[in-house]
Amino acid sequence: MKMTSFVSALTLSLALWLPSPAAAQLAPANDVGVALGHIHLVVKDVEAQKPFWTTMLGGTWVTNGPLQLIQFPGVFVMLRQAEPTGAPAGSVVDHFGLVYKDIAAARARWKAAGIKYDVGDVNPNQGYVWAPGSEIRVEVFGDPSLPGEVGMDHIHMYPPESEIKAMQAWYGKVFGGFPGQRQRVARPGITDVDYFHRFNISFSAATMKLAPSKARGIDHIGFDVKDLDAFSKRLEGMGLKFDAPPRAIQNAPTRVAFFTDPWGTYIEVTEKLAPSR
């Protein structure tokens, strides 16, 4: 399907299904003051991507000063227009997952709009959906017990098998999670860090050496903290060095900093990423 036809199909599709902005703020911070913040994507055409992430997937377009965000319950997605150096698959951050109260209705929308998706062989309530014109895929699950229409589920990383335990321990220590198992697992062999049941980071063994995430389809992941200066001092006490130290975003209440994990995942830490209600 041509992109213009795709955008037109999305524009006409079930706009009333979208959740209200008030229902889609970030989850409360955990015991060390950390919440999942955002996932930052590199796409060729931001305007062409907007209908997919909003009308089709159920996000809501919002702004916080100059920051443009697509909010889902529990996470923001951000889009940067550029030519990605590669697909997320092939980098350490392979994909992320959303959960839907009515997965059949979501698939019906995607089918009507010509969106590429599949249905899991092992679990028919699981599958993937692909952003048009890109190699970014989102894992999706159906869960009728979900309180809203859509929610954040997990981020999936692929380190070498020998590094999974170390990576799990590192993310638990730095961001305050603990070993656990996510509720909706489609296949065995997945190890998790659970962040107080608000979302999970999952780890599966890579079969080859994978590239760093920066500049690929999923450029970086973000965590939001209550006090960026205090969090920065805590990280520096662990011996971590920032690629870009804390700074303020002009004309916004948000402050940001960047660093890279030992396996090549580019990470942004923000303070006050969510727009004021």
C-alpha positions as CSV (number, residue, x, y, z in Angstrom):
1,M,0.0,0.0,0.0
2,K,1.3,3.5,-0.8
3,M,2.1,5.7,2.1
4,T,-0.5,8.3,1.2
5,S,-3.2,5.6,1.0
6,F,-2.0,4.2,4.3
7,V,-2.3,7.6,6.1
8,S,-5.7,8.1,4.7
9,A,-6.9,4.7,5.9
10,L,-5.6,5.4,9.3
11,T,-7.2,8.8,9.5
12,L,-10.6,7.3,8.9
13,S,-10.1,4.4,11.4
14,L,-11.8,4.4,14.7
15,A,-10.4,7.7,16.1
16,L,-12.8,7.5,19.1
17,W,-10.9,4.3,20.3
18,L,-7.9,6.3,21.5
19,P,-7.4,6.6,25.3
20,S,-7.7,10.0,26.9
21,P,-4.5,11.8,27.8
22,A,-5.3,11.9,31.5
23,A,-5.2,8.1,31.5
24,A,-1.8,7.8,29.9
25,Q,0.7,9.4,32.3
26,L,3.9,7.5,33.4
27,A,3.6,4.9,36.1
28,P,4.6,5.9,39.6
29,A,8.3,5.7,40.4
30,N,9.7,2.7,42.1
31,D,11.4,2.6,45.5
32,V,14.6,4.3,44.1
33,G,12.6,7.0,42.3
34,V,12.7,5.6,38.8
35,A,10.0,5.0,36.3
36,L,10.1,3.9,32.7
37,G,10.1,7.1,30.6
38,H,10.2,6.7,26.9
39,I,11.4,4.8,23.8
40,H,13.1,6.9,21.2
41,L,12.8,5.8,17.6
42,V,14.6,6.9,14.4
43,V,12.3,7.0,11.4
44,K,12.5,8.3,7.9
45,D,9.3,10.3,8.0
46,V,7.8,11.4,11.3
47,E,4.5,12.8,9.8
48,A,3.9,9.5,8.0
49,Q,4.5,7.5,11.2
50,K,2.2,9.5,13.5
51,P,-1.1,7.8,12.4
52,F,0.4,4.4,13.0
53,W,1.4,5.1,16.6
54,T,-1.8,7.0,17.4
55,T,-4.8,5.8,15.4
56,M,-3.5,2.3,14.9
57,L,-1.7,1.5,18.1
58,G,-3.7,3.8,20.5
59,G,-1.2,6.4,21.5
60,T,-2.0,10.1,22.0
61,W,0.1,12.9,20.6
62,V,1.1,15.4,23.3
63,T,3.7,18.1,23.8
64,N,5.8,19.3,26.7
65,G,7.4,22.5,25.6
66,P,9.3,21.7,22.4
67,L,9.2,18.0,23.1
68,Q,6.7,16.0,21.0
69,L,5.6,12.7,22.6
70,I,3.2,9.9,21.8
71,Q,1.9,8.7,25.2
72,F,0.7,5.2,26.0
73,P,-0.2,4.2,29.6
74,G,3.1,3.7,31.2
75,V,5.5,5.0,28.5
76,F,6.1,7.7,25.9
77,V,7.3,7.0,22.3
78,M,9.3,9.7,20.7
79,L,10.1,10.0,16.9
80,R,13.2,11.5,15.4
81,Q,13.4,12.0,11.7
82,A,16.6,10.6,10.2
83,E,17.9,7.7,8.2
84,P,18.4,4.9,10.7
85,T,21.7,3.1,10.4
86,G,19.9,-0.3,10.8
87,A,16.9,-2.1,12.1
88,P,16.4,-2.6,15.8
89,A,16.9,-6.4,15.1
90,G,20.7,-6.7,14.9
91,S,21.2,-4.4,17.8
92,V,21.1,-5.1,21.5
93,V,17.6,-3.6,21.9
94,D,15.5,-5.7,19.6
95,H,11.9,-4.6,20.2
96,F,9.4,-3.5,22.9
97,G,5.9,-4.8,23.6
98,L,2.4,-3.4,24.2
99,V,-0.6,-5.2,25.6
100,Y,-4.2,-4.8,24.4
101,K,-7.5,-5.5,26.1
102,D,-9.0,-6.6,22.8
103,I,-6.3,-8.0,20.6
104,A,-8.8,-9.2,18.0
105,A,-10.2,-5.7,17.6
106,A,-6.7,-4.2,17.2
107,R,-5.8,-6.8,14.5
108,A,-9.0,-6.0,12.7
109,R,-8.0,-2.3,12.5
110,W,-4.5,-3.2,11.3
111,K,-5.9,-5.6,8.7
112,A,-8.3,-2.9,7.4
113,A,-5.5,-0.4,7.1
114,G,-3.0,-2.8,5.4
115,I,-0.7,-2.9,8.4
116,K,1.7,-5.9,8.5
117,Y,1.2,-8.1,11.6
118,D,1.4,-11.7,12.5
119,V,-0.1,-14.1,15.1
120,G,2.1,-16.2,17.4
121,D,2.3,-19.9,16.6
122,V,2.6,-20.9,20.3
123,N,0.3,-18.2,21.8
124,P,-2.5,-16.8,19.5
125,N,-2.8,-13.8,22.0
126,Q,0.8,-12.8,21.0
127,G,2.4,-11.6,17.8
128,Y,4.1,-8.6,16.2
129,V,3.0,-5.5,14.3
130,W,5.4,-3.6,12.0
131,A,5.5,0.2,11.7
132,P,5.0,1.0,7.9
133,G,8.0,2.1,6.0
134,S,10.4,0.9,8.6
135,E,11.8,-2.2,10.2
136,I,10.5,-1.4,13.7
137,R,8.3,-4.1,15.1
138,V,6.2,-4.0,18.3
139,E,5.4,-7.2,20.1
140,V,1.7,-7.3,21.1
141,F,-0.3,-9.3,23.6
142,G,-4.0,-9.7,24.3
143,D,-5.2,-9.5,27.9
144,P,-8.9,-9.0,28.6
145,S,-8.1,-8.2,32.3
146,L,-6.2,-5.0,31.3
147,P,-7.9,-2.0,32.9
148,G,-7.6,0.2,29.8
149,E,-7.4,-0.4,26.1
150,V,-3.6,-0.5,25.8
151,G,-0.6,-0.5,28.1
152,M,3.1,-0.9,28.2
153,D,4.5,-4.4,28.7
154,H,8.2,-4.8,28.2
155,I,11.5,-3.9,26.5
156,H,13.4,-6.9,25.0
157,M,17.2,-7.0,24.8
158,Y,19.5,-9.6,23.3
159,P,22.9,-9.8,25.0
160,P,25.3,-12.8,24.7
161,E,24.0,-15.8,26.7
162,S,27.1,-15.5,29.0
163,E,26.1,-11.9,29.8
164,I,22.4,-12.3,30.7
165,K,22.9,-12.7,34.4
166,A,25.3,-9.8,34.6
167,M,23.0,-7.6,32.5
168,Q,20.0,-8.5,34.6
169,A,21.9,-7.7,37.8
170,W,23.2,-4.4,36.3
171,Y,19.7,-3.1,35.4
172,G,18.3,-4.2,38.7
173,K,21.1,-2.3,40.6
174,V,21.0,0.8,38.5
175,F,17.3,1.3,38.1
176,G,15.9,-0.4,41.1
177,G,14.3,-3.6,39.6
178,F,14.6,-7.1,40.8
179,P,14.7,-10.5,39.1
180,G,11.2,-11.6,38.0
181,Q,9.1,-13.0,35.2
182,R,6.8,-11.0,33.1
183,Q,3.1,-12.0,33.1
184,R,2.8,-12.5,29.4
185,V,5.6,-14.7,28.1
186,A,5.2,-16.2,24.6
187,R,8.1,-18.6,24.7
188,P,10.7,-20.1,27.2
189,G,14.3,-18.9,27.5
190,I,13.4,-15.3,28.6
191,T,14.9,-13.8,31.7
192,D,13.5,-10.6,33.2
193,V,14.1,-7.7,35.5
194,D,10.7,-6.7,36.9
195,Y,10.1,-3.1,37.9
196,F,7.4,-3.6,40.6
197,H,5.1,-5.1,38.0
198,R,4.8,-1.9,36.0
199,F,6.9,-3.1,33.1
200,N,9.7,-5.5,32.5
201,I,13.1,-5.6,30.7
202,S,13.5,-9.0,29.2
203,F,16.7,-10.7,28.1
204,S,17.2,-13.4,25.6
205,A,20.4,-14.9,24.3
206,A,21.8,-13.5,21.1
207,T,23.3,-15.9,18.6
208,M,25.9,-13.3,17.4
209,K,27.6,-10.1,18.5
210,L,25.0,-7.3,18.2
211,A,25.5,-3.7,17.4
212,P,25.0,-0.8,19.9
213,S,21.5,0.8,19.7
214,K,22.4,4.4,19.0
215,A,21.3,5.7,15.6
216,R,19.4,2.4,14.8
217,G,15.6,2.1,14.6
218,I,15.4,2.0,18.4
219,D,18.0,4.7,19.2
220,H,17.7,4.7,23.0
221,I,15.5,3.9,25.9
222,G,14.6,6.4,28.6
223,F,14.0,6.3,32.4
224,D,12.4,9.2,34.2
225,V,13.6,10.0,37.7
226,K,12.3,12.3,40.5
227,D,15.7,14.0,41.0
228,L,18.2,13.9,38.2
229,D,21.1,15.4,40.1
230,A,20.7,12.9,42.9
231,F,20.4,10.0,40.4
232,S,23.5,11.2,38.6
233,K,25.5,11.3,41.8
234,R,24.3,7.8,42.5
235,L,25.5,6.6,39.1
236,E,28.8,8.3,39.4
237,G,29.3,6.6,42.7
238,M,28.9,3.3,40.8
239,G,31.7,4.4,38.4
240,L,29.4,5.2,35.5
241,K,30.3,8.0,33.2
242,F,27.8,10.1,31.2
243,D,28.1,10.6,27.5
244,A,26.2,13.9,28.0
245,P,25.8,15.3,31.6
246,P,22.6,16.7,32.9
247,R,21.2,19.7,31.1
248,A,17.9,21.6,30.8
249,I,15.7,21.4,27.7
250,Q,15.1,25.0,26.5
251,N,11.5,26.2,27.1
252,A,10.5,23.0,29.0
253,P,10.7,21.9,32.6
254,T,12.5,18.8,31.5
255,R,16.1,18.0,32.2
256,V,18.1,15.1,30.5
257,A,21.3,13.2,30.6
258,F,22.7,10.3,28.5
259,F,24.9,7.3,29.1
260,T,25.6,3.9,27.5
261,D,25.2,0.6,29.3
262,P,28.1,-1.9,29.2
263,W,26.4,-3.8,26.3
264,G,25.8,-0.9,24.0
265,T,22.3,0.3,24.9
266,Y,22.1,4.1,24.7
267,I,20.1,5.4,27.7
268,E,18.5,8.7,28.4
269,V,17.6,9.7,32.0
270,T,15.0,12.5,32.3
271,E,13.4,14.5,35.0
272,K,9.8,15.8,34.4
273,L,9.4,14.3,31.0
274,A,5.6,14.0,31.3
275,P,3.5,17.1,30.5
276,S,1.8,18.8,33.3
277,R,-1.9,17.7,33.6
